[in-house]
Amino acid sequence: MSTETDGTPAAAPRAEKVRIQVWSDYVCPFCMLAEGPLEEAVEGLDVEIEWKPFELRAEPKPTLRPEDPYLPEIWKRAVYPMARRLGVDITLPTVSPQPYTRLAFEGWQFAVEHGLGDAYNQRMFRAFFQESLDLGRLDVLVGLAEEIGLDGPAYRKALEDGTYYERHQDALRDAEANRVQAVPTILVGDTRLEGVPSTAQIRKAVLDERARLAESVTLDGVVCRADGTGCA
């Protein structure tokens, strides 16, 4: 057993938490559907989940319209069947055209700074996919922010002043650096999962990463010191 220089046993090194990064967009139904499998997969495990923004269609690129053929077809073919399997209440929003999400994501930065980032994400998804609220409208965003306990006037001023614009742009550059091109994209350590993975897929990735971190800590802790401590 290794010891400190005063002869007392040294504390065993501990593996860091498994880090899970999740890139999503508030107008992507599959991102909302990924919440359930992710929560189930990490139950009882020591992980750190970090949701990150990604704009599927940034200004000035046109956004999609629910009255055009594409959205109803993909919802009928893929979204609704998956939602039924997962037991998620979700409906194709009637907002037309679909909103840009830059402003909502700048508001997310405000929420993170005030300790309500996860609650904010959940409220945005449900506002769009269960209530058909327009997340591109400042008044709508302020009302939703207040619902989860944020200071509405302060939130409004931050978005009007562009306080979090650069921070959001940094987050988008981070997505680009991690080669995120579609959402949801989930990184568990170096393991990349795109789309809505199963609970088993996510849990395996987490357990594999936990084993890798534990092995790394064990190997890093094997040392011999000049005073003779730390060697078997």
FENTA-V611816 format. One record per residue. RES is the residue in three letters. SS is DSSP state (A for helix, B for strand, O for the rest). BURIAL is + if it has 24 or more other C-alpha atoms within 12 Angstrom, else -. Layout:
# FENTA-V611816
res = (RES	RES)
ss = (SS	SS)
burial = (BURIAL	BURIAL)
This chain:
# FENTA-V611816
res = (MET	SER	THR	GLU	THR	ASP	GLY	THR	PRO	ALA	ALA	ALA	PRO	ARG	ALA	GLU	LYS	VAL	ARG	ILE	GLN	VAL	TRP	SER	ASP	TYR	VAL	CYS	PRO	PHE	CYS	MET	LEU	ALA	GLU	GLY	PRO	LEU	GLU	GLU	ALA	VAL	GLU	GLY	LEU	ASP	VAL	GLU	ILE	GLU	TRP	LYS	PRO	PHE	GLU	LEU	ARG	ALA	GLU	PRO	LYS	PRO	THR	LEU	ARG	PRO	GLU	ASP	PRO	TYR	LEU	PRO	GLU	ILE	TRP	LYS	ARG	ALA	VAL	TYR	PRO	MET	ALA	ARG	ARG	LEU	GLY	VAL	ASP	ILE	THR	LEU	PRO	THR	VAL	SER	PRO	GLN	PRO	TYR	THR	ARG	LEU	ALA	PHE	GLU	GLY	TRP	GLN	PHE	ALA	VAL	GLU	HIS	GLY	LEU	GLY	ASP	ALA	TYR	ASN	GLN	ARG	MET	PHE	ARG	ALA	PHE	PHE	GLN	GLU	SER	LEU	ASP	LEU	GLY	ARG	LEU	ASP	VAL	LEU	VAL	GLY	LEU	ALA	GLU	GLU	ILE	GLY	LEU	ASP	GLY	PRO	ALA	TYR	ARG	LYS	ALA	LEU	GLU	ASP	GLY	THR	TYR	TYR	GLU	ARG	HIS	GLN	ASP	ALA	LEU	ARG	ASP	ALA	GLU	ALA	ASN	ARG	VAL	GLN	ALA	VAL	PRO	THR	ILE	LEU	VAL	GLY	ASP	THR	ARG	LEU	GLU	GLY	VAL	PRO	SER	THR	ALA	GLN	ILE	ARG	LYS	ALA	VAL	LEU	ASP	GLU	ARG	ALA	ARG	LEU	ALA	GLU	SER	VAL	THR	LEU	ASP	GLY	VAL	VAL	CYS	ARG	ALA	ASP	GLY	THR	GLY	CYS	ALA)
ss = (O	O	B	O	O	O	O	O	B	O	O	O	O	O	O	O	O	B	B	B	B	B	B	B	O	O	O	O	A	A	A	A	A	A	A	A	A	A	A	A	A	O	O	O	O	O	B	B	B	B	B	B	B	O	O	O	O	O	O	O	O	O	O	O	O	O	O	O	A	A	A	A	A	A	A	A	A	A	A	A	A	A	A	A	A	A	O	O	O	O	O	O	O	O	O	O	O	O	O	O	O	A	A	A	A	A	A	A	A	A	A	A	A	O	O	O	A	A	A	A	A	A	A	A	A	A	A	A	A	O	O	O	O	O	O	O	O	A	A	A	A	A	A	A	A	A	A	O	O	O	O	A	A	A	A	A	A	A	A	A	A	O	O	O	A	A	A	A	A	A	A	A	A	A	A	A	A	O	O	O	O	O	O	O	B	B	B	B	O	O	B	B	B	B	O	O	O	O	A	A	A	A	A	A	A	A	A	A	A	A	A	A	A	A	A	A	A	A	A	A	O	O	O	O	O	O	O	O	O	O	O	O)
burial = (-	-	-	-	-	-	-	-	-	-	-	-	-	-	-	-	-	+	+	+	+	+	+	+	+	+	+	+	+	+	+	+	+	+	+	+	+	+	-	-	+	+	-	-	-	-	+	-	+	+	+	+	+	+	+	+	-	-	-	-	-	-	+	+	-	-	-	-	-	-	+	-	-	-	+	-	-	-	+	+	-	+	+	-	-	+	-	+	+	+	+	+	+	+	+	-	-	+	+	+	+	+	+	+	+	+	+	+	+	+	+	+	-	-	-	-	+	+	-	+	+	+	+	+	+	+	+	+	+	-	-	+	+	+	+	+	+	+	-	+	+	+	+	+	+	-	-	+	-	+	-	+	-	-	+	+	-	+	+	-	-	-	-	+	-	-	-	+	+	-	+	+	-	-	+	-	-	-	-	+	+	+	+	+	+	+	+	+	+	-	+	+	+	+	+	+	+	+	-	-	+	+	+	-	+	+	+	-	+	+	-	-	+	-	-	-	-	-	-	-	-	-	-	-	-	-	-	-	-	-	-	-)
